[in-house]
């Protein structure tokens, strides 16, 4: 099996998910919290990011990287 390199968009989205997941679960990062507040104010939502959502973001980021390397075009 030959894995393909994932596209840059896939890598950027996966890294963003992983950074947010790490910020919520392991150690809080101020710039991530400020960015989440900015995005939520722009969208007009008020979603609380809990620890379970942080773990889900970590899993989704890793799964996206694996899918991007195994499936062509992702």
RAQUI-V319636 format. One record per residue. N is the residue number from 1. RES is the residue in one letter. OMEGA is omega in radians with two decimals (* if undefined). Layout:
BEGIN
n:N res:RES omega:OMEGA
n:N res:RES omega:OMEGA
END
This chain:
BEGIN
n:1 res:X omega:3.13
n:2 res:X omega:3.11
n:3 res:X omega:3.09
n:4 res:X omega:3.03
n:5 res:X omega:3.13
n:6 res:X omega:3.12
n:7 res:X omega:-3.09
n:8 res:X omega:3.11
n:9 res:X omega:3.12
n:10 res:X omega:-3.14
n:11 res:X omega:-3.13
n:12 res:X omega:3.12
n:13 res:X omega:3.14
n:14 res:X omega:3.11
n:15 res:X omega:3.08
n:16 res:X omega:3.10
n:17 res:X omega:-3.13
n:18 res:X omega:3.13
n:19 res:X omega:3.09
n:20 res:X omega:3.11
n:21 res:X omega:3.08
n:22 res:X omega:-3.14
n:23 res:X omega:-3.12
n:24 res:X omega:-2.99
n:25 res:X omega:-2.96
n:26 res:X omega:-3.14
n:27 res:X omega:-3.10
n:28 res:X omega:3.09
n:29 res:X omega:-3.06
n:30 res:X omega:-3.10
n:31 res:X omega:3.10
n:32 res:X omega:3.11
n:33 res:X omega:3.10
n:34 res:X omega:3.12
n:35 res:X omega:3.09
n:36 res:X omega:3.09
n:37 res:X omega:3.12
n:38 res:X omega:3.13
n:39 res:X omega:-3.14
n:40 res:X omega:3.10
n:41 res:X omega:3.10
n:42 res:X omega:-3.13
n:43 res:X omega:-3.13
n:44 res:X omega:3.12
n:45 res:X omega:3.09
n:46 res:X omega:-3.10
n:47 res:X omega:3.10
n:48 res:X omega:3.14
n:49 res:X omega:-3.10
n:50 res:X omega:3.13
n:51 res:X omega:3.12
n:52 res:X omega:3.09
n:53 res:X omega:3.07
n:54 res:X omega:3.09
n:55 res:X omega:3.09
n:56 res:X omega:3.09
n:57 res:X omega:3.10
n:58 res:X omega:3.12
n:59 res:X omega:-3.12
n:60 res:X omega:3.11
n:61 res:X omega:3.10
n:62 res:X omega:3.13
n:63 res:X omega:3.12
n:64 res:X omega:3.08
n:65 res:X omega:3.10
n:66 res:X omega:3.13
n:67 res:X omega:3.13
n:68 res:X omega:3.13
n:69 res:X omega:-3.11
n:70 res:X omega:-3.11
n:71 res:X omega:-3.13
n:72 res:X omega:3.08
n:73 res:X omega:3.13
n:74 res:X omega:*
END
